[in-house]
Amino acid sequence: MRIVSLLPSATEILFAVGAGDQVVGVTHECDHPLGARTRPAVTRDLLPPGLSSAGIDAAVTAGIRDRHTIYALDEAALEAAAADLVVAQTLCDVCAVPVETVDRALCSVAPDARVIAADPQALSELAGAIRAIGAAAGTADGAERLVAELTRRLAAVTATVWDRPPPGVAVLEWTEPPWIPGHWVPDMVERAGGRCLLGASGRPSQRTTWDDLAGLDADVVVAALCGFDLRETIARLGEIDRHPVWRRLTAGARVVAVDGSAYFSRPGPRLIDGVELLAWVLHGAGDPPPPGRAAELLDGTWVDAAGAHRAASV
């Protein structure tokens, strides 16, 4: 079977369930696992480089208004892939190629290809998405093994933190303007032993204003910026470090930046890594995260999360 994945999380799932050798096309953002980077990209980014966070938000907003996306489908590359199966999504019509666009393109270049959508909208739906992709790819057994392993790891986190006082956690998915989380992120905070102050499980992320956040009293502020790794997240936080509400929100709280792209934005297996990461950040539970996953702001300097935890314990 020849498979094209139009979603980074689906690409991760396909490789994790043992269907990586069948993947013949991916998006330009599919960077995990390493094998995905060797596959031809069938999409490209339409955003100009160097945009500020506010500029990216404006482009995304225009995409919603004008009913187009910020990504383009390369129909020639899609035709060359000669796919039997295409994994797409309907969750976000701006941040990935909409399934309707895929259907139209396939009508002319691969009319016999089957299209499935993988759209978990809460952490509890991740197992179903993995099983659906595994079944479509002919790797149902691999999907069951993956689900069992992720379920075991999630249960281990819960068993470790369930009786600890839950800190109030404010997660931001964007900075200018601020966006608060939805879908699976509130679930991740709760499973990691926190009390999620912003957003609702299974519902879309929401744009808000700094004024709306002015009265928030958080113990921990987590910046899990959509689509950005840790380094870029820290850079983007520099755009708002003098904002009075940001300063008020973070004055009495621990401030943590994470690799949102890898562990929070994509509904794939690494969401469980994100839960484990949060459990460490909130409670020091489990193994410390490897470098590059999270950093904490201490005295105006970003410090690796594990190092920050050690410093706080001294």
N, C-alpha and C positions, 0 to 999 in steps of 0.2 A: 504494500500500500504506500502511496505517495501522499504526504500530508503537508499542507501549508498552514502555519499558525499566524494569525493576525492579532495576536495578543501575547505580550511577554509572559503573563502568568500561565497561559495555556502552553506556551513553549516549555516553561519550567516543568509543568505537569507531565507533558509528553515525554520529556527526557527522564523524569523521575519514575514513571511507570514502565519504562523499558521500550518506549517507541521512538527514541531519539534517532535511530538509524533510518527511520521512515520519514523523518522531517526533511523536506526538500526546499522549503521557503519559510522565511520568518519576517518580522518587521525590523526596521532599522534600529529599534530600541531593544531588541532581544539580545541581552548580553550575559545571560546566565542559563545553564552552565556554560563553561568555556566552549563546549562543542557547538552551541547555538551560534557562536560568532563566526563559525566557518560556513554557515548556510547562506545562500543568496538572499538578499533583502528584497522584498516585493512592495515595500512602502518607502516613502521619504518624507522628511519634515518640511513643512511649508513656512514655518516661522523664520524670520531673519535672525541671525545670531546677535548676541549682545543685548537683548532686551532686558529691561528692568523687570522686577516682579509685577509692578503695575502695568508695564507694557505687555507682558505675557497675558495678564488677566484681561486687558482690553482686547487683545487678539482673540482670546478664547470666547469672550462675550460676543464679539462680532461673529464668531463662528456659530454660536447658538442662534443669534438673531438672523443670520443670513442662510442658515440651514446647510452649512458646509463644515468640514473638519479642518484641523490644523495639520492633517496628514494626507498625503496623496497615495493612491494605489497605482503601482506600476503595472499596467495591464500586460505589457510585453513580458515582464519578468514572471507575472502570474501565468501567462500562457506557456512560457518555457518550463515552468515547474510541472505542468501536466498533472495537476493534483487530482487524486481520487477523493480526498477529504480536505475540507477547509474549516478551521476552527476560528470563529469570529465571536462578536459580542454585541449585546444591545444595551449594556449598562450605561455607556457614555458615548454619545454620538459625536462629541468634539475631540476627545482625547484618544480615539482609535477610529479606524475606518468603520463606518456603520454597516451593519449586516445588509441593509438594502442596497448600498453601493456595491458590496461584494456580489450579491445576487445578480445585479445588472451586468457587472463585468463578466461573471462566469457564464452568463447566457451566451456570450459571443466567443469566449476563449476556452471555456471548459464546461460545456453544458451538462456533462454527465457527472460532474463533481458533486459530492454531497456536502452541504453546509450545516454545521451545528453551532449553536451558541452556548458558551460557558459563562454563566452570569451569577455566581454566588453573591448574594447581597448581605449576608451575615456570616459570622464565623461558623455557625452551625450548618451552613449550606456548603461549606468547602468540600466535605466528604462526598456529597452528591455530585458536585462538579468534577471531582477527580474520577469518580466511578463512571460518569457519563463519557468523559474523554477517553478513559481506558477502554470502555466497551466499544466506542466508535473506532478506536485504533486497533482493536483486537488484542489488547493487553489487559483484560479484566483482572487476571490474577495479580499482575503487577500493581494495579490500582488498589486492590484489596490489601496487599502488603503495605503499600504506602499509607493508606487510611489507618491501618492498625498501628503503624509506627507513630504517626502524627497524633492519634488518639491517646496512645500510651504517654507520649511526651506532654501533652496537654494535661492529662490527669495527674502527672507527676508535679507539674507546676501548681495545680489547684491544691493538691495534698500538702504542699509546702507552705502556701500562703493563706489558706482559708481562715485561720484563726488569728491572723495579724490585723491590727487596726488599719483600715484602708485610708490612705491619704487621698485628699481631693486632687484630681489630676485634670489639668486643662491641656488638651491637645489642639494644636493649630496645624492646619494643612496648607495654609498660605499666609502671606504677611501683608501684601498690599493689593487689594484690601484683605483683611483677615477672613479666612474660611474655617469653619468648625467641622469636625469629622462626622461621618455617618457610616452606613454600611457595617463593616466588620470591626472598625477601630474601637467603638465603645465596648464591644464584646472583649476585645483584646485587653483593654484596660481593666475590666472587671475580672477576667480570668487571671490576670497578673496580680490581683490583690489590691486594685485601686478603685476609687469612686470617680467615675467619669462625670465631669462637671459640664461638659459641652457635647452636643450632638446626641443622636438617638440611633440605636442599633437597627439595621435593616432599612434605614431611610437615607436619602441622598445627603451628601455633604452640603453645607449651607454657607452662602456668603453672609457676612455680618459686618458690623462697623466697630471701630475702636471704642466709640461711645457706649455701645452695648456691652462691651467687655470691661468697662471702667470699674464696675462694682464687684467684679469677680474676686473671690478670695481662694486662691489655689495654694496647695502645699507644694505641688510640682507642676511646672510648665514644660510640656514636651513639644518641640518643634519637629514635626514629621512632615516636611514639605513634599507635596505630591510631585513625584518624578525626579527629585533631587537626591543625590548622595550626601554623605555627611559633610564633605568639604564644601560643596555648593550651598548646602543649607546654612552652614556657619557664615558663608559670604553673604547670603541673602538676609540673614538676621542683622548684618551690619547696616542694612538700609533703614532699619527701624530702631536702632539702639538708642536714639535720642527722642523717640516718640514718647510723650508724657504718659500715655496709657500703658504702653509696653513697660515703661520704667516702674509704674505703679503696680502693674500686674506681677512683675518679677521681683519687686523689692524684697518681699518677705518669703519668696519661694525658691526652691531649687529649680534651676533652668537647665534643661537637657536637650541637646540636639541629637537627632538620630538619622540614620540612612533610611529615609522614607521610601525611596524608590525600591529598595531591596526588600524591606521588612514590613512595610505598612501599606503602600499604594497598590501593590499587585496581589490579587486574591489567589495566591498559589501556596505551595508547601512552606515557603519561608515566612508566612504569617505566624507559624508556630515559633520560628526563630524570634520573631518580633515579640510574641508573648513572653518567651523566656528572657529576652532582653529587658522588657518592662519589669518583670519580676526581680531581676537583678537591680535595676535602677531604683525601684520603689522599696525593695526590702533586702537587697543583698542576697537574694535567694538563688541557689543554683550556681553554675560556673560563671565566672566573669566573662563578659563579651570580648571577643577578639578585637584588636585595634581596628579602627575604621568604622565601627558600628554605631558608637555613641560617644558623645563628649558632654562634659558638664562645665558650666560657667562658674569659675571660682575667682573672686577678686578681679573681675574684668578679663580673665584669661580662660580660654577654652582648654580643658584638660581631659585626656582620655577618661572615659567613664569609670573603668576599673581603678585607675590611679586616683580619681576623685574620691571614690568610695574608701580607698585605703587611707587617704588623707583625713577624711571625716571621721574615721574610726580611731585615729591616733589621739 
